[in-house]
Amino acid sequence: MSKGIPLVTGAAGFAGSHLLDHLLEHEREVAAWGNPAGRKTPIAPGPSNIRWAAVDVTSVTAVTAALDVIRPSAIYHCAGIADVGSSWTDSARALRVNVMGTHALLTAVQRAGLEIPVLVTGSALVYRKSQETLTEDSALGPSSPYGVSKLAQEMVGAASDGRVILTRPFNHAGPRQADAYVTSSFARQIAEVEAGLREPILRVGNLDSMRDITDVRDTVRAYRLLMERGRPKQPYNVCCGEAYRVGDLMERLVGQSRVAIRVETDPARLRPSDNPVVLGSAERLKADTGWEPRIPIDRTLTDLLEYWRGAVKLEGSRP
């Protein structure tokens, strides 16, 4: 590995911002890229030892030029379209950013003459629907445009030269997560009800889905360990190995509400081809890196709700 500093693409996003926090516990400085056409700055104010730049990861020319400037020691590729629901209405965007963006990045690494590890954050939604625990050898068969884009992204990484670490993260949650995701949607609605900004109704979709959910801070810790100890071109599930019923998570959040709230089903929140159960095995990750999840789901939910309480209060104080 070279003497440069690690780079996080998509660093202004959910997992990317937490990864910056985690890396700075181990690194003197970190490089961070945001999207010139979207969020260019961090979700939360960051320390001065983060070198920010706005870079279009779908442009080989732009990425090569930016890599020549920082000459990173490693790249954590978190940039991409992460919203499964939006992929149904704009499939081309998911394919362009997730697949072509990864291809552009890996091509640019070669053009820049960098011999460094690159971690690609894929998705567990590359797997075929199954009621069984998913291992890395389970059948592939994505059921959404997003899943298709992540499988194609992984194939690009596997076919490239160099040391590419492939990950298949399952659901992860925690502070700073956008409200397009189920637990974050619940938490924001509750915070807005508490603030008197909406009627005391929690609008929900399918509550019977079972999801393997890991705290995002545990997820990004796995990424760093994989960068150090993972085997190239070998996919790794990143998950806690326990599936939670969405309705149970909702009840835990509602139980923390400061006001009474009733629950109503919103047909607009019912997602096409929703997998009834998504449960993974992280045995390969644990065996190769020693990683174990540390943060219990109740802390994740509490921290998420507290984040949204603060965010809603801040939004209400702006002119």
N, C-alpha and C positions, 0 to 999 in steps of 0.2 A: 504494500500500500504506500502511496506517495506521502509527502509531508504536508499536503494541503489540508483543507478543512472539509468536513462532510457537507453535502448539499441536499436540501430537501426541496423537491418540486411540489407544487400544490401546498406550500407552507402556510398560506393564509386560510386554509380550510380547517375542517374539524380535526381529523387525525393528524394532519400536517402540523397544526399549531401545537398539539400535545407532544408530537415527536420532537419539535424544537425544544420545548421545555425539558424533555427527558435527555436529549443529547447534550444540552448545556450543563447537565449535572456531571458530564464526563468529558466535555470538550471545552477548550478555551474560546472557540468561536465557531459559528455555523453560518453557512450560506443558505439563503432562502429565496425561492422564486414564487412570485404570484402571477396571476393571469392578467395580461394587459387589457383584455376586454371585460374582465370581471373584477373580483376583489383583488386589489393590488397590495393591500396592507393587512397586518395581522388582525385576527378577531379581537384579541386583547393586546394592550400595549406591551411591547417586548423590550428586552434589555438591549443595550447599545452594541453588544457583541454578536448581533445578528446582522449579516450583510444582505440586505434586501435588494431584489431586482425584479422588474416586470419582464417576463420572457414568455413568448408564444411557443409552447412546447410542440406544436404541430409543424413548426418551421425548422427544417434542418439547418438552414443558414443562420437563423437567429440563435438556435441552441448552440451551434458550433462556436459562434462568436462569443456567446456568454460563457461557455466552458473555457475558452482560451483565456478569458480574463481571470477566472478564479482557480482553474486547475484543481478541481476538488479531489479529495482522497477517496471519496465514496459518494454514491448517489442513492438517496431514498426517493423512489419515484411514486409520489402520492398524488400527483396531478391527474385529474380525470373527472368524468361525469359519474357521480355516485348515486344519483336519485333513480331508483328502479321505476317509480311511477312515471316520471317524465320521459323515460325511454320509450314508452308506448306512443307518445305523441310526437317525439322527435328522435326517431331511431338513428337517423343519419348523424346527428350530433354526437351521440354516444359512441358510434363507430369511429367517427373522425377523431375525437379527442382521445378515447381510450386505446384504440388500435393504432391509428396513424401517429398519434402523439408519442406512443411508446416506440414505434418504429423510427420516428425522427430522432428521438433522444438517443437510442442505441446506435443509430447511424452516425450521429454527431460525436458520440464518444469515440468511435473508431476514427473519424476524420480528425478529431483533435489529438489523436495519438495517445489517448489515456488508457492505461491498463489498470482499471479500478473496478471494484465490485459495484454492481447496480442491483438494488432490491426493487422488484416490481410488485406493487400491491394489487393483487387480483381480487377474486371473490369466490365465496362458497357457492354462489348461484350458478357456477359452471356445472354443478352436479345435476343428474337426473333426479326428479322427485322420488323420495323414498321415505318410508316409515322407519328405516333402519339407521343406525349410527353411521355417518359418512366418514370413511377413511380416504386417504389420498388415492387409493386403488378403486374406489367406488366408481360406478358407471357415470360417464359425463352425458349431459343432455340438458342444456339450459332451456328454460321455459319462458324467457322474456328477452326482449332486444338487449337489455342491459347485460344479462347473462351471456348472450351470444358475443357481445363486444368484449367481455372480460375473458372469455375462452379464447377468442382470437388474439387478444392482448397477450395472454399467457403463451400461446403458440409462437408469437413473434419473439418473445423473450427466450423461449426454449430453442428456437432456430438460430439465434444470434451467436456471434463469437463472444468470447470473454466470460467473466464470472458473473452470471446473472442468477440472483436468488428469487425464487418464485413463491409467492404467498397466496393463500386462499383464506383470507379473513372471513369469519362469520359475522353476524351482527355485533356491533359494538356501540356503546352508548356512554353518555357522560356530559359534563358541562361543555357549552359552546356548540352543541349539536343543533343543526337546523331543524325547524319544526316540520319538515317534510317526513321525518321519521317518527315512528309510532310513539315511543315513550317520550320523546321530546315534544311531540304534538300535545300529548296529555299534559305534560308539565307546563307548557306555555299557556294552554287554555286555563288551567287551574290558577296560574299566577295572574292572568288577566281577570278572571272571576274575582279573585281576592282583591284586586285593585279597583274593582267596580267598572271595568272596561267592557265586560260582556255579561249577558244574563247567566245565571248559575246553572248552565247546562254544559256537560262535557259531551261533545260530538265524537263518535267513535266509528270504526269500521269493524272488521272481523276480529272478535275477541277470542275466538277458539284456536287461532293459530298458535303453534308452539315454536319458540325461537331460542336458539343457543345464543345468549348475549353475554359478551365480555366487556368489562370496563375498558374504555378507550386507553386509559393510562397503562393497563396491563397489555393491551394490544401493541402499543408502540414500543413497550419494553421488549416484547417478543421480536419486533423488527430489528432492534439493535443487536440482540443476541444472535439472531439469524445472520446478520451481516458479519458477525465475528466467527460464528461456528457452523453456519448452515452449509449444506452441500449444493453446489451450483446445479441448476436445471432440474432440481428435485423439488416438486411442489410441497408446501407445508400448510396444513390447516392451522389457523390461529383461532382458537375457540376455548371455551371453558369446559365443554363436555356435559353441560346440563341444559335442557330445554325448558323454558319458562312459558306458561300460558299467558298470552297477551292480556287477557282479562284479569289475571291475578296481579300482573304488574300494574295495571290500571288501578285496581283496588288498593294496592299499597300506596300509590301516589295520592289517590283520593283520600285515603286515610290520614295523610299529612296535611290536607287542606284546612285552612283556617275558617272556612265557611262551608255550609251545606251545599252539595252539588248533586244534581241528578244526571243520569246518563241516557243519551239517546243515540240510536244508530243513524248514521248519515250514509245513504247509498253512494254518495260521491266518494266516500273514503274506502269503498270496497274495491280491492285491486284485482284486475284480471289475472287468472292463473296463479292465484295465491297458493303457495305450498303449505299444506296443513301442518307439516312437521319439518323443521330444519335442525338437525342435531349432528354435531361433529365429534371426531376423536382427535385430540392433539398429542397422541402418543409419540408420533415421529418428532414433533417439535420438542417435546419434553426430553426424549431420549438424546437428541442431538445437541440441545442447548442447556438443559436443566431448568427451563422455564416452568413456572407454575403460576396460575392466576392468584393474585393476592387480595384484590378488592372485592368484597361481597356485593351482591346485587342491591341490597338495601342501602348501602352507602352510595352506590352509583345513582340510584333514584333520588336519594336525599340531596346529593350534590347537584344533580340535574335540576331539581325543582328550585333549589336555592339560586342557581345560575339564572333561571328564568325570572324569578322574583326580582333579582337585581337588574336584569335586562329590561323588564317591563317598567320598573321604576325609573330607569335611566331614560327610556324612550318617552315616558310621561313628563320628564323634566325638561325635555328639549323644546325650544320655542317653535 
